[in-house]
Amino acid sequence: MSSLAQGGVIGLIAMVLFMTGMPIAFALAITALASIVFFLGPDQFSLFGKMTFDSLNDFGLLAIPLFVLMGNMFGGSQASRQLFEAGEAWLSRIRGGLAMSSVAASTLFAALTGSSAATAAAIGRVAVPEMEKRGYSSRISTGAIAAGGTLGILIPPSVTLILYGIAAEQSIGQLFAGGIVPGIIVALMFCVWIFIAQTMEDRAAARAATGADGTAVEAPRRRTSRRYSWTERFTSLTKVLPFAALIAVVLIVLYRGIATPSEAAAIGVLLVWVLVALIYRGLSGRQLMEVLKESTNQSTMILMITAFSAVIATVLSYLRVPQDLAAVVSNADLNRWVVLLLINLVLLVMGCFLPPVSIIVMTTPILLPMILALGFDPIWFGVVMTINMEMGLITPPVGLNLYVLKGIAPHIPLKEILIGSVPYVGVLALALVLFSVFPEIVLFVPNWLY
């Protein structure tokens, strides 16, 4: 059996196990065991333990539970509400401004948590009731939160970028730097779409409220917004300054080479503890225990997926699947943009069923040789791959953010959440095209800093 055929069998085993509905980590563990026994031989069964240990014996992975803890500590405080209120003060008078303020709050919150689900949940709990109270439709309100939450895996510090850096053996600092400008641009693109969508809704409501003879048949639904004085607006910025200072400190110590990503994450946790205790409403003992339990659960899940995916990647490397696949692509003489399009389509389909963490760790060792052979920059590809993963977070049937929104707003039908979120998949696809045509947008900051 050829190496590519063996790789196909391993992929088929994994997909069958995923379809059974068992936890992703367990499905990956069984796939890893089966791949060792079937293709390396039963006598190599003991390699499973060694490979699992080796995959986790990496100091860089310590950054993951620390960044998860940092995000959960912020999520458990009143920080998300204050971020949203600051955004509302500046944007509420713009058409769709309250939804835009939720995207702005998500952008800052994402820079502190690195988690998409945590961002969507924390901002959504505050923003969705406020937008409903002000007359926003459920599609606009939930779509903005679901899309804004995806920024959690792009804007640094990002757990996804950390895992890609470890799997691809690339600088995590450069990947973080590469995610800054694209994250801001994607957030602005989300706001532009909100303005367009709200304009379309307003015009449709106006047409529905007007009869054939031009007379009003019903009063159109009106959105309300509070008026803020300039003093209140500038005062609201003081709520954002601690966030900005924390982000700046973590990124400066990382980019200046003062600390490793894990050490920078530890500094971030310490600063978050100080901010939550002194500036924002502190966590009670019970709340702190819940935060620690949730952080342990999330970190364990991520690290288990990382470990077993790495075992599968190691077996595939022994079988020379990545190398032979890269050779096939190179010898096929296909246009490299066609290959990149096919890669993105495959990743998008996988993102509809699997979480970003497992996709990144499983596919990076296979795709990276192809990317390098085609002449693409690995830092650029890490950012592009992450944006693709964002699309999967709001794409059915397993779009994580869709179900997060359903959980915090159970009275809103899932169909409405889906209809409101799907247009943002198109916005992210447009962003992929933009960053592919102009890769300097992604690489400018890493090249400048490094």
Secondary structure as a PSIPRED ss2 file (coil, helix, strand):
# PSIPRED VFORMAT (PSIPRED V4.0)

   1 M C   1.000  0.000  0.000
   2 S C   1.000  0.000  0.000
   3 S H   0.000  1.000  0.000
   4 L H   0.000  1.000  0.000
   5 A H   0.000  1.000  0.000
   6 Q H   0.000  1.000  0.000
   7 G H   0.000  1.000  0.000
   8 G H   0.000  1.000  0.000
   9 V H   0.000  1.000  0.000
  10 I H   0.000  1.000  0.000
  11 G H   0.000  1.000  0.000
  12 L H   0.000  1.000  0.000
  13 I H   0.000  1.000  0.000
  14 A H   0.000  1.000  0.000
  15 M H   0.000  1.000  0.000
  16 V H   0.000  1.000  0.000
  17 L H   0.000  1.000  0.000
  18 F H   0.000  1.000  0.000
  19 M H   0.000  1.000  0.000
  20 T C   1.000  0.000  0.000
  21 G C   1.000  0.000  0.000
  22 M C   1.000  0.000  0.000
  23 P C   1.000  0.000  0.000
  24 I H   0.000  1.000  0.000
  25 A H   0.000  1.000  0.000
  26 F H   0.000  1.000  0.000
  27 A H   0.000  1.000  0.000
  28 L H   0.000  1.000  0.000
  29 A H   0.000  1.000  0.000
  30 I H   0.000  1.000  0.000
  31 T H   0.000  1.000  0.000
  32 A H   0.000  1.000  0.000
  33 L H   0.000  1.000  0.000
  34 A H   0.000  1.000  0.000
  35 S H   0.000  1.000  0.000
  36 I H   0.000  1.000  0.000
  37 V H   0.000  1.000  0.000
  38 F H   0.000  1.000  0.000
  39 F H   0.000  1.000  0.000
  40 L H   0.000  1.000  0.000
  41 G C   1.000  0.000  0.000
  42 P H   0.000  1.000  0.000
  43 D H   0.000  1.000  0.000
  44 Q H   0.000  1.000  0.000
  45 F C   1.000  0.000  0.000
  46 S C   1.000  0.000  0.000
  47 L H   0.000  1.000  0.000
  48 F H   0.000  1.000  0.000
  49 G H   0.000  1.000  0.000
  50 K H   0.000  1.000  0.000
  51 M H   0.000  1.000  0.000
  52 T H   0.000  1.000  0.000
  53 F H   0.000  1.000  0.000
  54 D H   0.000  1.000  0.000
  55 S H   0.000  1.000  0.000
  56 L H   0.000  1.000  0.000
  57 N C   1.000  0.000  0.000
  58 D C   1.000  0.000  0.000
  59 F H   0.000  1.000  0.000
  60 G H   0.000  1.000  0.000
  61 L H   0.000  1.000  0.000
  62 L H   0.000  1.000  0.000
  63 A H   0.000  1.000  0.000
  64 I H   0.000  1.000  0.000
  65 P H   0.000  1.000  0.000
  66 L H   0.000  1.000  0.000
  67 F H   0.000  1.000  0.000
  68 V H   0.000  1.000  0.000
  69 L H   0.000  1.000  0.000
  70 M H   0.000  1.000  0.000
  71 G H   0.000  1.000  0.000
  72 N H   0.000  1.000  0.000
  73 M H   0.000  1.000  0.000
  74 F H   0.000  1.000  0.000
  75 G H   0.000  1.000  0.000
  76 G C   1.000  0.000  0.000
  77 S C   1.000  0.000  0.000
  78 Q C   1.000  0.000  0.000
  79 A H   0.000  1.000  0.000
  80 S H   0.000  1.000  0.000
  81 R H   0.000  1.000  0.000
  82 Q H   0.000  1.000  0.000
  83 L H   0.000  1.000  0.000
  84 F H   0.000  1.000  0.000
  85 E H   0.000  1.000  0.000
  86 A H   0.000  1.000  0.000
  87 G H   0.000  1.000  0.000
  88 E H   0.000  1.000  0.000
  89 A H   0.000  1.000  0.000
  90 W H   0.000  1.000  0.000
  91 L H   0.000  1.000  0.000
  92 S C   1.000  0.000  0.000
  93 R C   1.000  0.000  0.000
  94 I C   1.000  0.000  0.000
  95 R C   1.000  0.000  0.000
  96 G C   1.000  0.000  0.000
  97 G H   0.000  1.000  0.000
  98 L H   0.000  1.000  0.000
  99 A H   0.000  1.000  0.000
 100 M H   0.000  1.000  0.000
 101 S H   0.000  1.000  0.000
 102 S H   0.000  1.000  0.000
 103 V H   0.000  1.000  0.000
 104 A H   0.000  1.000  0.000
 105 A H   0.000  1.000  0.000
 106 S H   0.000  1.000  0.000
 107 T H   0.000  1.000  0.000
 108 L H   0.000  1.000  0.000
 109 F H   0.000  1.000  0.000
 110 A H   0.000  1.000  0.000
 111 A H   0.000  1.000  0.000
 112 L H   0.000  1.000  0.000
 113 T H   0.000  1.000  0.000
 114 G C   1.000  0.000  0.000
 115 S C   1.000  0.000  0.000
 116 S H   0.000  1.000  0.000
 117 A H   0.000  1.000  0.000
 118 A H   0.000  1.000  0.000
 119 T H   0.000  1.000  0.000
 120 A H   0.000  1.000  0.000
 121 A H   0.000  1.000  0.000
 122 A H   0.000  1.000  0.000
 123 I H   0.000  1.000  0.000
 124 G H   0.000  1.000  0.000
 125 R H   0.000  1.000  0.000
 126 V H   0.000  1.000  0.000
 127 A H   0.000  1.000  0.000
 128 V H   0.000  1.000  0.000
 129 P H   0.000  1.000  0.000
 130 E H   0.000  1.000  0.000
 131 M H   0.000  1.000  0.000
 132 E H   0.000  1.000  0.000
 133 K H   0.000  1.000  0.000
 134 R C   1.000  0.000  0.000
 135 G C   1.000  0.000  0.000
 136 Y C   1.000  0.000  0.000
 137 S C   1.000  0.000  0.000
 138 S H   0.000  1.000  0.000
 139 R H   0.000  1.000  0.000
 140 I H   0.000  1.000  0.000
 141 S H   0.000  1.000  0.000
 142 T H   0.000  1.000  0.000
 143 G H   0.000  1.000  0.000
 144 A H   0.000  1.000  0.000
 145 I H   0.000  1.000  0.000
 146 A H   0.000  1.000  0.000
 147 A H   0.000  1.000  0.000
 148 G H   0.000  1.000  0.000
 149 G H   0.000  1.000  0.000
 150 T H   0.000  1.000  0.000
 151 L H   0.000  1.000  0.000
 152 G H   0.000  1.000  0.000
 153 I H   0.000  1.000  0.000
 154 L C   1.000  0.000  0.000
 155 I C   1.000  0.000  0.000
 156 P C   1.000  0.000  0.000
 157 P C   1.000  0.000  0.000
 158 S C   1.000  0.000  0.000
 159 V H   0.000  1.000  0.000
 160 T H   0.000  1.000  0.000
 161 L H   0.000  1.000  0.000
 162 I H   0.000  1.000  0.000
 163 L H   0.000  1.000  0.000
 164 Y H   0.000  1.000  0.000
 165 G H   0.000  1.000  0.000
 166 I H   0.000  1.000  0.000
 167 A H   0.000  1.000  0.000
 168 A H   0.000  1.000  0.000
 169 E C   1.000  0.000  0.000
 170 Q C   1.000  0.000  0.000
 171 S C   1.000  0.000  0.000
 172 I H   0.000  1.000  0.000
 173 G H   0.000  1.000  0.000
 174 Q H   0.000  1.000  0.000
 175 L H   0.000  1.000  0.000
 176 F H   0.000  1.000  0.000
 177 A H   0.000  1.000  0.000
 178 G H   0.000  1.000  0.000
 179 G H   0.000  1.000  0.000
 180 I H   0.000  1.000  0.000
 181 V H   0.000  1.000  0.000
 182 P H   0.000  1.000  0.000
 183 G H   0.000  1.000  0.000
 184 I H   0.000  1.000  0.000
 185 I H   0.000  1.000  0.000
 186 V H   0.000  1.000  0.000
 187 A H   0.000  1.000  0.000
 188 L H   0.000  1.000  0.000
 189 M H   0.000  1.000  0.000
 190 F H   0.000  1.000  0.000
 191 C H   0.000  1.000  0.000
 192 V H   0.000  1.000  0.000
 193 W H   0.000  1.000  0.000
 194 I H   0.000  1.000  0.000
 195 F H   0.000  1.000  0.000
 196 I H   0.000  1.000  0.000
 197 A H   0.000  1.000  0.000
 198 Q H   0.000  1.000  0.000
 199 T H   0.000  1.000  0.000
 200 M H   0.000  1.000  0.000
 201 E H   0.000  1.000  0.000
 202 D H   0.000  1.000  0.000
 203 R H   0.000  1.000  0.000
 204 A H   0.000  1.000  0.000
 205 A H   0.000  1.000  0.000
 206 A H   0.000  1.000  0.000
 207 R H   0.000  1.000  0.000
 208 A H   0.000  1.000  0.000
 209 A C   1.000  0.000  0.000
 210 T E   0.000  0.000  1.000
 211 G C   1.000  0.000  0.000
 212 A C   1.000  0.000  0.000
 213 D C   1.000  0.000  0.000
 214 G C   1.000  0.000  0.000
 215 T C   1.000  0.000  0.000
 216 A E   0.000  0.000  1.000
 217 V C   1.000  0.000  0.000
 218 E C   1.000  0.000  0.000
 219 A C   1.000  0.000  0.000
 220 P C   1.000  0.000  0.000
 221 R C   1.000  0.000  0.000
 222 R C   1.000  0.000  0.000
 223 R C   1.000  0.000  0.000
 224 T C   1.000  0.000  0.000
 225 S C   1.000  0.000  0.000
 226 R C   1.000  0.000  0.000
 227 R C   1.000  0.000  0.000
 228 Y C   1.000  0.000  0.000
 229 S C   1.000  0.000  0.000
 230 W H   0.000  1.000  0.000
 231 T H   0.000  1.000  0.000
 232 E H   0.000  1.000  0.000
 233 R H   0.000  1.000  0.000
 234 F H   0.000  1.000  0.000
 235 T H   0.000  1.000  0.000
 236 S H   0.000  1.000  0.000
 237 L H   0.000  1.000  0.000
 238 T H   0.000  1.000  0.000
 239 K H   0.000  1.000  0.000
 240 V H   0.000  1.000  0.000
 241 L H   0.000  1.000  0.000
 242 P H   0.000  1.000  0.000
 243 F H   0.000  1.000  0.000
 244 A H   0.000  1.000  0.000
 245 A H   0.000  1.000  0.000
 246 L H   0.000  1.000  0.000
 247 I H   0.000  1.000  0.000
 248 A H   0.000  1.000  0.000
 249 V H   0.000  1.000  0.000
 250 V H   0.000  1.000  0.000
 251 L H   0.000  1.000  0.000
 252 I H   0.000  1.000  0.000
 253 V H   0.000  1.000  0.000
 254 L H   0.000  1.000  0.000
 255 Y H   0.000  1.000  0.000
 256 R C   1.000  0.000  0.000
 257 G C   1.000  0.000  0.000
 258 I C   1.000  0.000  0.000
 259 A C   1.000  0.000  0.000
 260 T C   1.000  0.000  0.000
 261 P H   0.000  1.000  0.000
 262 S H   0.000  1.000  0.000
 263 E H   0.000  1.000  0.000
 264 A H   0.000  1.000  0.000
 265 A H   0.000  1.000  0.000
 266 A H   0.000  1.000  0.000
 267 I H   0.000  1.000  0.000
 268 G H   0.000  1.000  0.000
 269 V H   0.000  1.000  0.000
 270 L H   0.000  1.000  0.000
 271 L H   0.000  1.000  0.000
 272 V H   0.000  1.000  0.000
 273 W H   0.000  1.000  0.000
 274 V H   0.000  1.000  0.000
 275 L H   0.000  1.000  0.000
 276 V H   0.000  1.000  0.000
 277 A H   0.000  1.000  0.000
 278 L H   0.000  1.000  0.000
 279 I C   1.000  0.000  0.000
 280 Y C   1.000  0.000  0.000
 281 R C   1.000  0.000  0.000
 282 G C   1.000  0.000  0.000
 283 L C   1.000  0.000  0.000
 284 S C   1.000  0.000  0.000
 285 G H   0.000  1.000  0.000
 286 R H   0.000  1.000  0.000
 287 Q H   0.000  1.000  0.000
 288 L H   0.000  1.000  0.000
 289 M H   0.000  1.000  0.000
 290 E H   0.000  1.000  0.000
 291 V H   0.000  1.000  0.000
 292 L H   0.000  1.000  0.000
 293 K H   0.000  1.000  0.000
 294 E H   0.000  1.000  0.000
 295 S H   0.000  1.000  0.000
 296 T H   0.000  1.000  0.000
 297 N H   0.000  1.000  0.000
 298 Q H   0.000  1.000  0.000
 299 S H   0.000  1.000  0.000
 300 T H   0.000  1.000  0.000
 301 M H   0.000  1.000  0.000
 302 I H   0.000  1.000  0.000
 303 L H   0.000  1.000  0.000
 304 M H   0.000  1.000  0.000
 305 I H   0.000  1.000  0.000
 306 T H   0.000  1.000  0.000
 307 A H   0.000  1.000  0.000
 308 F H   0.000  1.000  0.000
 309 S H   0.000  1.000  0.000
 310 A H   0.000  1.000  0.000
 311 V H   0.000  1.000  0.000
 312 I H   0.000  1.000  0.000
 313 A H   0.000  1.000  0.000
 314 T H   0.000  1.000  0.000
 315 V H   0.000  1.000  0.000
 316 L H   0.000  1.000  0.000
 317 S H   0.000  1.000  0.000
 318 Y H   0.000  1.000  0.000
 319 L C   1.000  0.000  0.000
 320 R C   1.000  0.000  0.000
 321 V H   0.000  1.000  0.000
 322 P H   0.000  1.000  0.000
 323 Q H   0.000  1.000  0.000
 324 D H   0.000  1.000  0.000
 325 L H   0.000  1.000  0.000
 326 A H   0.000  1.000  0.000
 327 A H   0.000  1.000  0.000
 328 V H   0.000  1.000  0.000
 329 V H   0.000  1.000  0.000
 330 S H   0.000  1.000  0.000
 331 N H   0.000  1.000  0.000
 332 A C   1.000  0.000  0.000
 333 D C   1.000  0.000  0.000
 334 L C   1.000  0.000  0.000
 335 N C   1.000  0.000  0.000
 336 R H   0.000  1.000  0.000
 337 W H   0.000  1.000  0.000
 338 V H   0.000  1.000  0.000
 339 V H   0.000  1.000  0.000
 340 L H   0.000  1.000  0.000
 341 L H   0.000  1.000  0.000
 342 L H   0.000  1.000  0.000
 343 I H   0.000  1.000  0.000
 344 N H   0.000  1.000  0.000
 345 L H   0.000  1.000  0.000
 346 V H   0.000  1.000  0.000
 347 L H   0.000  1.000  0.000
 348 L H   0.000  1.000  0.000
 349 V H   0.000  1.000  0.000
 350 M H   0.000  1.000  0.000
 351 G H   0.000  1.000  0.000
 352 C C   1.000  0.000  0.000
 353 F C   1.000  0.000  0.000
 354 L C   1.000  0.000  0.000
 355 P C   1.000  0.000  0.000
 356 P H   0.000  1.000  0.000
 357 V H   0.000  1.000  0.000
 358 S H   0.000  1.000  0.000
 359 I H   0.000  1.000  0.000
 360 I H   0.000  1.000  0.000
 361 V H   0.000  1.000  0.000
 362 M H   0.000  1.000  0.000
 363 T H   0.000  1.000  0.000
 364 T H   0.000  1.000  0.000
 365 P H   0.000  1.000  0.000
 366 I H   0.000  1.000  0.000
 367 L H   0.000  1.000  0.000
 368 L H   0.000  1.000  0.000
 369 P H   0.000  1.000  0.000
 370 M H   0.000  1.000  0.000
 371 I H   0.000  1.000  0.000
 372 L H   0.000  1.000  0.000
 373 A H   0.000  1.000  0.000
 374 L C   1.000  0.000  0.000
 375 G C   1.000  0.000  0.000
 376 F C   1.000  0.000  0.000
 377 D C   1.000  0.000  0.000
 378 P H   0.000  1.000  0.000
 379 I H   0.000  1.000  0.000
 380 W H   0.000  1.000  0.000
 381 F H   0.000  1.000  0.000
 382 G H   0.000  1.000  0.000
 383 V H   0.000  1.000  0.000
 384 V H   0.000  1.000  0.000
 385 M H   0.000  1.000  0.000
 386 T H   0.000  1.000  0.000
 387 I H   0.000  1.000  0.000
 388 N H   0.000  1.000  0.000
 389 M H   0.000  1.000  0.000
 390 E H   0.000  1.000  0.000
 391 M H   0.000  1.000  0.000
 392 G H   0.000  1.000  0.000
 393 L H   0.000  1.000  0.000
 394 I C   1.000  0.000  0.000
 395 T C   1.000  0.000  0.000
 396 P C   1.000  0.000  0.000
 397 P C   1.000  0.000  0.000
 398 V C   1.000  0.000  0.000
 399 G C   1.000  0.000  0.000
 400 L H   0.000  1.000  0.000
 401 N H   0.000  1.000  0.000
 402 L H   0.000  1.000  0.000
 403 Y H   0.000  1.000  0.000
 404 V H   0.000  1.000  0.000
 405 L H   0.000  1.000  0.000
 406 K H   0.000  1.000  0.000
 407 G H   0.000  1.000  0.000
 408 I H   0.000  1.000  0.000
 409 A C   1.000  0.000  0.000
 410 P C   1.000  0.000  0.000
 411 H C   1.000  0.000  0.000
 412 I C   1.000  0.000  0.000
 413 P C   1.000  0.000  0.000
 414 L H   0.000  1.000  0.000
 415 K H   0.000  1.000  0.000
 416 E H   0.000  1.000  0.000
 417 I H   0.000  1.000  0.000
 418 L H   0.000  1.000  0.000
 419 I H   0.000  1.000  0.000
 420 G H   0.000  1.000  0.000
 421 S H   0.000  1.000  0.000
 422 V H   0.000  1.000  0.000
 423 P H   0.000  1.000  0.000
 424 Y H   0.000  1.000  0.000
 425 V H   0.000  1.000  0.000
 426 G H   0.000  1.000  0.000
 427 V H   0.000  1.000  0.000
 428 L H   0.000  1.000  0.000
 429 A H   0.000  1.000  0.000
 430 L H   0.000  1.000  0.000
 431 A H   0.000  1.000  0.000
 432 L H   0.000  1.000  0.000
 433 V H   0.000  1.000  0.000
 434 L H   0.000  1.000  0.000
 435 F H   0.000  1.000  0.000
 436 S H   0.000  1.000  0.000
 437 V H   0.000  1.000  0.000
 438 F C   1.000  0.000  0.000
 439 P C   1.000  0.000  0.000
 440 E H   0.000  1.000  0.000
 441 I H   0.000  1.000  0.000
 442 V H   0.000  1.000  0.000
 443 L H   0.000  1.000  0.000
 444 F H   0.000  1.000  0.000
 445 V H   0.000  1.000  0.000
 446 P H   0.000  1.000  0.000
 447 N H   0.000  1.000  0.000
 448 W H   0.000  1.000  0.000
 449 L H   0.000  1.000  0.000
 450 Y C   1.000  0.000  0.000
